[in-house]
């Protein structure tokens, strides 16, 4: 089991770092792009697809 980043909530269960209900287990996260002007323009640049999930569909 990987270490959870405290106080980071993630709902993207298709990410390799997503664990449990809302846990993020990435070593660190990067959010961008720097040109964003609202939260709807931001994204998690740390996202990596969980290929074991996509292969099961």
PyMOL Python script that loads the backbone (N, CA, C, O; Angstrom):
from pymol import cmd

cmd.read_pdbstr("""\
ATOM      1  N   UNK A   1       0.848  -1.194   0.000  1.00  0.00           N
ATOM      2  CA  UNK A   1       0.000   0.000   0.000  1.00  0.00           C
ATOM      3  C   UNK A   1       0.884   1.246   0.000  1.00  0.00           C
ATOM      4  O   UNK A   1       1.827   1.355   0.784  1.00  0.00           O
ATOM      5  N   UNK A   2       0.568   2.163  -0.877  1.00  0.00           N
ATOM      6  CA  UNK A   2       1.325   3.403  -0.981  1.00  0.00           C
ATOM      7  C   UNK A   2       0.845   4.414   0.057  1.00  0.00           C
ATOM      8  O   UNK A   2      -0.260   4.299   0.587  1.00  0.00           O
ATOM      9  N   UNK A   3       1.682   5.395   0.337  1.00  0.00           N
ATOM     10  CA  UNK A   3       1.386   6.428   1.324  1.00  0.00           C
ATOM     11  C   UNK A   3       0.406   7.450   0.768  1.00  0.00           C
ATOM     12  O   UNK A   3       0.592   7.947  -0.343  1.00  0.00           O
ATOM     13  N   UNK A   4      -0.629   7.766   1.525  1.00  0.00           N
ATOM     14  CA  UNK A   4      -1.635   8.745   1.129  1.00  0.00           C
ATOM     15  C   UNK A   4      -1.124  10.167   1.356  1.00  0.00           C
ATOM     16  O   UNK A   4      -0.478  10.438   2.368  1.00  0.00           O
ATOM     17  N   UNK A   5      -1.409  11.074   0.424  1.00  0.00           N
ATOM     18  CA  UNK A   5      -1.122  12.500   0.623  1.00  0.00           C
ATOM     19  C   UNK A   5      -2.282  13.053   1.452  1.00  0.00           C
ATOM     20  O   UNK A   5      -3.422  13.080   0.987  1.00  0.00           O
ATOM     21  N   UNK A   6      -1.999  13.486   2.659  1.00  0.00           N
ATOM     22  CA  UNK A   6      -3.039  14.021   3.544  1.00  0.00           C
ATOM     23  C   UNK A   6      -3.625  15.304   2.963  1.00  0.00           C
ATOM     24  O   UNK A   6      -2.922  16.081   2.317  1.00  0.00           O
ATOM     25  N   UNK A   7      -4.897  15.516   3.195  1.00  0.00           N
ATOM     26  CA  UNK A   7      -5.634  16.717   2.795  1.00  0.00           C
ATOM     27  C   UNK A   7      -5.763  16.907   1.288  1.00  0.00           C
ATOM     28  O   UNK A   7      -6.164  17.982   0.842  1.00  0.00           O
ATOM     29  N   UNK A   8      -5.433  15.894   0.495  1.00  0.00           N
ATOM     30  CA  UNK A   8      -5.689  15.929  -0.941  1.00  0.00           C
ATOM     31  C   UNK A   8      -6.807  14.940  -1.216  1.00  0.00           C
ATOM     32  O   UNK A   8      -6.687  13.758  -0.893  1.00  0.00           O
ATOM     33  N   UNK A   9      -7.881  15.410  -1.806  1.00  0.00           N
ATOM     34  CA  UNK A   9      -9.023  14.554  -2.122  1.00  0.00           C
ATOM     35  C   UNK A   9      -9.059  14.350  -3.622  1.00  0.00           C
ATOM     36  O   UNK A   9      -9.022  15.317  -4.382  1.00  0.00           O
ATOM     37  N   UNK A  10      -9.130  13.101  -4.055  1.00  0.00           N
ATOM     38  CA  UNK A  10      -9.155  12.779  -5.478  1.00  0.00           C
ATOM     39  C   UNK A  10     -10.357  11.889  -5.776  1.00  0.00           C
ATOM     40  O   UNK A  10     -10.600  10.909  -5.071  1.00  0.00           O
ATOM     41  N   UNK A  11     -11.095  12.225  -6.802  1.00  0.00           N
ATOM     42  CA  UNK A  11     -12.251  11.435  -7.227  1.00  0.00           C
ATOM     43  C   UNK A  11     -12.015  10.714  -8.543  1.00  0.00           C
ATOM     44  O   UNK A  11     -12.939  10.108  -9.084  1.00  0.00           O
ATOM     45  N   UNK A  12     -10.795  10.766  -9.072  1.00  0.00           N
ATOM     46  CA  UNK A  12     -10.491  10.203 -10.382  1.00  0.00           C
ATOM     47  C   UNK A  12     -10.028   8.758 -10.212  1.00  0.00           C
ATOM     48  O   UNK A  12      -8.830   8.495 -10.111  1.00  0.00           O
ATOM     49  N   UNK A  13     -10.972   7.827 -10.182  1.00  0.00           N
ATOM     50  CA  UNK A  13     -10.612   6.429  -9.930  1.00  0.00           C
ATOM     51  C   UNK A  13      -9.910   5.760 -11.099  1.00  0.00           C
ATOM     52  O   UNK A  13      -9.484   4.612 -10.976  1.00  0.00           O
ATOM     53  N   UNK A  14      -9.778   6.441 -12.227  1.00  0.00           N
ATOM     54  CA  UNK A  14      -9.043   5.887 -13.368  1.00  0.00           C
ATOM     55  C   UNK A  14      -7.560   6.255 -13.336  1.00  0.00           C
ATOM     56  O   UNK A  14      -6.822   5.930 -14.267  1.00  0.00           O
ATOM     57  N   UNK A  15      -7.114   6.937 -12.260  1.00  0.00           N
ATOM     58  CA  UNK A  15      -5.717   7.324 -12.117  1.00  0.00           C
ATOM     59  C   UNK A  15      -4.970   6.262 -11.314  1.00  0.00           C
ATOM     60  O   UNK A  15      -5.515   5.710 -10.359  1.00  0.00           O
ATOM     61  N   UNK A  16      -3.745   5.978 -11.691  1.00  0.00           N
ATOM     62  CA  UNK A  16      -2.942   4.966 -11.011  1.00  0.00           C
ATOM     63  C   UNK A  16      -2.683   5.335  -9.547  1.00  0.00           C
ATOM     64  O   UNK A  16      -2.436   4.447  -8.731  1.00  0.00           O
ATOM     65  N   UNK A  17      -2.733   6.621  -9.198  1.00  0.00           N
ATOM     66  CA  UNK A  17      -2.467   7.069  -7.835  1.00  0.00           C
ATOM     67  C   UNK A  17      -3.722   7.125  -6.970  1.00  0.00           C
ATOM     68  O   UNK A  17      -3.622   7.406  -5.776  1.00  0.00           O
ATOM     69  N   UNK A  18      -4.898   6.867  -7.533  1.00  0.00           N
ATOM     70  CA  UNK A  18      -6.148   6.883  -6.779  1.00  0.00           C
ATOM     71  C   UNK A  18      -6.278   5.590  -5.996  1.00  0.00           C
ATOM     72  O   UNK A  18      -6.105   4.503  -6.546  1.00  0.00           O
ATOM     73  N   UNK A  19      -6.583   5.711  -4.710  1.00  0.00           N
ATOM     74  CA  UNK A  19      -6.744   4.529  -3.866  1.00  0.00           C
ATOM     75  C   UNK A  19      -7.888   4.757  -2.899  1.00  0.00           C
ATOM     76  O   UNK A  19      -8.034   5.845  -2.341  1.00  0.00           O
ATOM     77  N   UNK A  20      -8.684   3.746  -2.705  1.00  0.00           N
ATOM     78  CA  UNK A  20      -9.813   3.882  -1.786  1.00  0.00           C
ATOM     79  C   UNK A  20     -10.883   4.780  -2.358  1.00  0.00           C
ATOM     80  O   UNK A  20     -11.110   4.796  -3.568  1.00  0.00           O
ATOM     81  N   UNK A  21     -11.538   5.523  -1.497  1.00  0.00           N
ATOM     82  CA  UNK A  21     -12.633   6.377  -1.930  1.00  0.00           C
ATOM     83  C   UNK A  21     -12.157   7.697  -2.519  1.00  0.00           C
ATOM     84  O   UNK A  21     -12.562   8.064  -3.622  1.00  0.00           O
ATOM     85  N   UNK A  22     -11.300   8.417  -1.791  1.00  0.00           N
ATOM     86  CA  UNK A  22     -10.852   9.736  -2.245  1.00  0.00           C
ATOM     87  C   UNK A  22      -9.363   9.954  -2.006  1.00  0.00           C
ATOM     88  O   UNK A  22      -8.937  11.104  -1.902  1.00  0.00           O
ATOM     89  N   UNK A  23      -8.566   8.917  -1.916  1.00  0.00           N
ATOM     90  CA  UNK A  23      -7.159   9.054  -1.555  1.00  0.00           C
ATOM     91  C   UNK A  23      -6.261   9.206  -2.778  1.00  0.00           C
ATOM     92  O   UNK A  23      -6.477   8.574  -3.811  1.00  0.00           O
ATOM     93  N   UNK A  24      -5.233  10.074  -2.634  1.00  0.00           N
ATOM     94  CA  UNK A  24      -4.196  10.240  -3.645  1.00  0.00           C
ATOM     95  C   UNK A  24      -2.894   9.713  -3.057  1.00  0.00           C
ATOM     96  O   UNK A  24      -2.496  10.130  -1.970  1.00  0.00           O
ATOM     97  N   UNK A  25      -2.226   8.802  -3.760  1.00  0.00           N
ATOM     98  CA  UNK A  25      -1.001   8.195  -3.255  1.00  0.00           C
ATOM     99  C   UNK A  25       0.228   8.572  -4.085  1.00  0.00           C
ATOM    100  O   UNK A  25       1.264   7.917  -3.979  1.00  0.00           O
ATOM    101  N   UNK A  26       0.127   9.611  -4.903  1.00  0.00           N
ATOM    102  CA  UNK A  26       1.299  10.085  -5.652  1.00  0.00           C
ATOM    103  C   UNK A  26       2.309  10.662  -4.661  1.00  0.00           C
ATOM    104  O   UNK A  26       1.917  11.168  -3.610  1.00  0.00           O
ATOM    105  N   UNK A  27       3.586  10.594  -4.977  1.00  0.00           N
ATOM    106  CA  UNK A  27       4.604  11.159  -4.106  1.00  0.00           C
ATOM    107  C   UNK A  27       4.450  12.659  -3.934  1.00  0.00           C
ATOM    108  O   UNK A  27       4.765  13.209  -2.879  1.00  0.00           O
ATOM    109  N   UNK A  28       3.967  13.315  -4.971  1.00  0.00           N
ATOM    110  CA  UNK A  28       3.661  14.748  -4.965  1.00  0.00           C
ATOM    111  C   UNK A  28       2.691  14.986  -6.110  1.00  0.00           C
ATOM    112  O   UNK A  28       2.519  14.116  -6.964  1.00  0.00           O
ATOM    113  N   UNK A  29       2.061  16.139  -6.140  1.00  0.00           N
ATOM    114  CA  UNK A  29       1.152  16.444  -7.243  1.00  0.00           C
ATOM    115  C   UNK A  29       1.544  17.755  -7.895  1.00  0.00           C
ATOM    116  O   UNK A  29       2.162  18.618  -7.272  1.00  0.00           O
ATOM    117  N   UNK A  30       1.174  17.889  -9.161  1.00  0.00           N
ATOM    118  CA  UNK A  30       1.378  19.122  -9.910  1.00  0.00           C
ATOM    119  C   UNK A  30       0.034  19.497 -10.521  1.00  0.00           C
ATOM    120  O   UNK A  30      -0.613  18.682 -11.180  1.00  0.00           O
ATOM    121  N   UNK A  31      -0.377  20.740 -10.294  1.00  0.00           N
ATOM    122  CA  UNK A  31      -1.637  21.231 -10.841  1.00  0.00           C
ATOM    123  C   UNK A  31      -1.315  22.377 -11.785  1.00  0.00           C
ATOM    124  O   UNK A  31      -0.467  23.214 -11.476  1.00  0.00           O
ATOM    125  N   UNK A  32      -1.964  22.423 -12.906  1.00  0.00           N
ATOM    126  CA  UNK A  32      -1.701  23.468 -13.891  1.00  0.00           C
ATOM    127  C   UNK A  32      -2.888  23.588 -14.815  1.00  0.00           C
ATOM    128  O   UNK A  32      -3.933  23.007 -14.523  1.00  0.00           O
ATOM    129  N   UNK A  33      -2.788  24.290 -15.884  1.00  0.00           N
ATOM    130  CA  UNK A  33      -1.635  25.045 -16.356  1.00  0.00           C
ATOM    131  C   UNK A  33      -1.527  26.387 -15.640  1.00  0.00           C
ATOM    132  O   UNK A  33      -2.472  26.832 -14.987  1.00  0.00           O
ATOM    133  N   UNK A  34      -0.378  27.020 -15.769  1.00  0.00           N
ATOM    134  CA  UNK A  34      -0.155  28.301 -15.092  1.00  0.00           C
ATOM    135  C   UNK A  34      -1.023  29.418 -15.671  1.00  0.00           C
ATOM    136  O   UNK A  34      -1.188  30.461 -15.038  1.00  0.00           O
ATOM    137  N   UNK A  35      -1.572  29.213 -16.853  1.00  0.00           N
ATOM    138  CA  UNK A  35      -2.419  30.233 -17.489  1.00  0.00           C
ATOM    139  C   UNK A  35      -3.878  30.161 -17.042  1.00  0.00           C
ATOM    140  O   UNK A  35      -4.695  30.951 -17.515  1.00  0.00           O
ATOM    141  N   UNK A  36      -4.227  29.239 -16.147  1.00  0.00           N
ATOM    142  CA  UNK A  36      -5.621  29.071 -15.712  1.00  0.00           C
ATOM    143  C   UNK A  36      -6.121  30.322 -14.990  1.00  0.00           C
ATOM    144  O   UNK A  36      -5.389  30.948 -14.223  1.00  0.00           O
ATOM    145  N   UNK A  37      -7.375  30.671 -15.250  1.00  0.00           N
ATOM    146  CA  UNK A  37      -8.002  31.824 -14.598  1.00  0.00           C
ATOM    147  C   UNK A  37      -9.170  31.412 -13.711  1.00  0.00           C
ATOM    148  O   UNK A  37      -9.698  32.236 -12.963  1.00  0.00           O
ATOM    149  N   UNK A  38      -9.580  30.150 -13.785  1.00  0.00           N
ATOM    150  CA  UNK A  38     -10.662  29.646 -12.943  1.00  0.00           C
ATOM    151  C   UNK A  38     -10.417  28.172 -12.656  1.00  0.00           C
ATOM    152  O   UNK A  38      -9.628  27.529 -13.349  1.00  0.00           O
ATOM    153  N   UNK A  39     -11.083  27.634 -11.646  1.00  0.00           N
ATOM    154  CA  UNK A  39     -10.861  26.234 -11.282  1.00  0.00           C
ATOM    155  C   UNK A  39     -11.256  25.285 -12.413  1.00  0.00           C
ATOM    156  O   UNK A  39     -10.699  24.193 -12.523  1.00  0.00           O
ATOM    157  N   UNK A  40     -12.208  25.688 -13.252  1.00  0.00           N
ATOM    158  CA  UNK A  40     -12.618  24.813 -14.356  1.00  0.00           C
ATOM    159  C   UNK A  40     -11.540  24.686 -15.430  1.00  0.00           C
ATOM    160  O   UNK A  40     -11.624  23.805 -16.285  1.00  0.00           O
ATOM    161  N   UNK A  41     -10.534  25.553 -15.396  1.00  0.00           N
ATOM    162  CA  UNK A  41      -9.447  25.499 -16.374  1.00  0.00           C
ATOM    163  C   UNK A  41      -8.227  24.745 -15.846  1.00  0.00           C
ATOM    164  O   UNK A  41      -7.233  24.613 -16.560  1.00  0.00           O
ATOM    165  N   UNK A  42      -8.285  24.247 -14.611  1.00  0.00           N
ATOM    166  CA  UNK A  42      -7.134  23.558 -14.024  1.00  0.00           C
ATOM    167  C   UNK A  42      -7.244  22.052 -14.228  1.00  0.00           C
ATOM    168  O   UNK A  42      -8.318  21.527 -14.524  1.00  0.00           O
ATOM    169  N   UNK A  43      -6.120  21.370 -14.064  1.00  0.00           N
ATOM    170  CA  UNK A  43      -6.084  19.925 -14.164  1.00  0.00           C
ATOM    171  C   UNK A  43      -4.930  19.389 -13.349  1.00  0.00           C
ATOM    172  O   UNK A  43      -3.998  20.125 -13.024  1.00  0.00           O
ATOM    173  N   UNK A  44      -4.984  18.129 -13.021  1.00  0.00           N
ATOM    174  CA  UNK A  44      -3.903  17.470 -12.301  1.00  0.00           C
ATOM    175  C   UNK A  44      -2.918  16.935 -13.330  1.00  0.00           C
ATOM    176  O   UNK A  44      -3.216  15.987 -14.056  1.00  0.00           O
ATOM    177  N   UNK A  45      -1.744  17.550 -13.385  1.00  0.00           N
ATOM    178  CA  UNK A  45      -0.724  17.138 -14.349  1.00  0.00           C
ATOM    179  C   UNK A  45      -0.018  15.863 -13.910  1.00  0.00           C
ATOM    180  O   UNK A  45       0.776  15.308 -14.668  1.00  0.00           O
ATOM    181  N   UNK A  46      -0.293  15.394 -12.705  1.00  0.00           N
ATOM    182  CA  UNK A  46       0.311  14.172 -12.168  1.00  0.00           C
ATOM    183  C   UNK A  46      -0.457  12.929 -12.631  1.00  0.00           C
ATOM    184  O   UNK A  46       0.052  11.814 -12.523  1.00  0.00           O
ATOM    185  N   UNK A  47      -1.656  13.111 -13.135  1.00  0.00           N
ATOM    186  CA  UNK A  47      -2.511  11.996 -13.557  1.00  0.00           C
ATOM    187  C   UNK A  47      -1.780  11.023 -14.472  1.00  0.00           C
ATOM    188  O   UNK A  47      -1.142  11.420 -15.447  1.00  0.00           O
ATOM    189  N   UNK A  48      -1.885   9.745 -14.138  1.00  0.00           N
ATOM    190  CA  UNK A  48      -1.411   8.670 -15.014  1.00  0.00           C
ATOM    191  C   UNK A  48      -2.526   7.638 -15.078  1.00  0.00           C
ATOM    192  O   UNK A  48      -3.026   7.212 -14.037  1.00  0.00           O
ATOM    193  N   UNK A  49      -2.925   7.228 -16.272  1.00  0.00           N
ATOM    194  CA  UNK A  49      -4.024   6.270 -16.368  1.00  0.00           C
ATOM    195  C   UNK A  49      -3.674   4.929 -15.741  1.00  0.00           C
ATOM    196  O   UNK A  49      -2.551   4.441 -15.862  1.00  0.00           O
ATOM    197  N   UNK A  50      -4.645   4.354 -15.077  1.00  0.00           N
ATOM    198  CA  UNK A  50      -4.505   3.035 -14.485  1.00  0.00           C
ATOM    199  C   UNK A  50      -4.837   2.016 -15.584  1.00  0.00           C
ATOM    200  O   UNK A  50      -6.006   1.724 -15.834  1.00  0.00           O
ATOM    201  N   UNK A  51      -3.809   1.485 -16.228  1.00  0.00           N
ATOM    202  CA  UNK A  51      -4.024   0.591 -17.372  1.00  0.00           C
ATOM    203  C   UNK A  51      -4.697  -0.700 -16.974  1.00  0.00           C
ATOM    204  O   UNK A  51      -5.326  -1.335 -17.820  1.00  0.00           O
ATOM    205  N   UNK A  52      -4.597  -1.118 -15.730  1.00  0.00           N
ATOM    206  CA  UNK A  52      -5.295  -2.348 -15.312  1.00  0.00           C
ATOM    207  C   UNK A  52      -6.798  -2.130 -15.336  1.00  0.00           C
ATOM    208  O   UNK A  52      -7.552  -3.079 -15.550  1.00  0.00           O
ATOM    209  N   UNK A  53      -7.253  -0.886 -15.119  1.00  0.00           N
ATOM    210  CA  UNK A  53      -8.687  -0.589 -15.184  1.00  0.00           C
ATOM    211  C   UNK A  53      -9.161  -0.561 -16.626  1.00  0.00           C
ATOM    212  O   UNK A  53     -10.228  -1.093 -16.933  1.00  0.00           O
ATOM    213  N   UNK A  54      -8.389   0.049 -17.519  1.00  0.00           N
ATOM    214  CA  UNK A  54      -8.817   0.156 -18.915  1.00  0.00           C
ATOM    215  C   UNK A  54      -8.777  -1.201 -19.613  1.00  0.00           C
ATOM    216  O   UNK A  54      -9.538  -1.430 -20.552  1.00  0.00           O
ATOM    217  N   UNK A  55      -7.910  -2.094 -19.174  1.00  0.00           N
ATOM    218  CA  UNK A  55      -7.847  -3.413 -19.779  1.00  0.00           C
ATOM    219  C   UNK A  55      -9.002  -4.306 -19.331  1.00  0.00           C
ATOM    220  O   UNK A  55      -9.295  -5.308 -19.984  1.00  0.00           O
ATOM    221  N   UNK A  56      -9.666  -3.954 -18.219  1.00  0.00           N
ATOM    222  CA  UNK A  56     -10.780  -4.747 -17.712  1.00  0.00           C
ATOM    223  C   UNK A  56     -12.109  -4.361 -18.321  1.00  0.00           C
ATOM    224  O   UNK A  56     -13.104  -5.044 -18.078  1.00  0.00           O
ATOM    225  N   UNK A  57     -12.170  -3.293 -19.104  1.00  0.00           N
ATOM    226  CA  UNK A  57     -13.450  -2.830 -19.664  1.00  0.00           C
ATOM    227  C   UNK A  57     -13.766  -3.540 -20.947  1.00  0.00           C
ATOM    228  O   UNK A  57     -14.802  -3.279 -21.558  1.00  0.00           O
TER     229      UNK A  57
END
""", "prot")
cmd.dss("prot")
cmd.show_as("cartoon", "prot")
cmd.util.cbc("prot")
cmd.orient("prot")
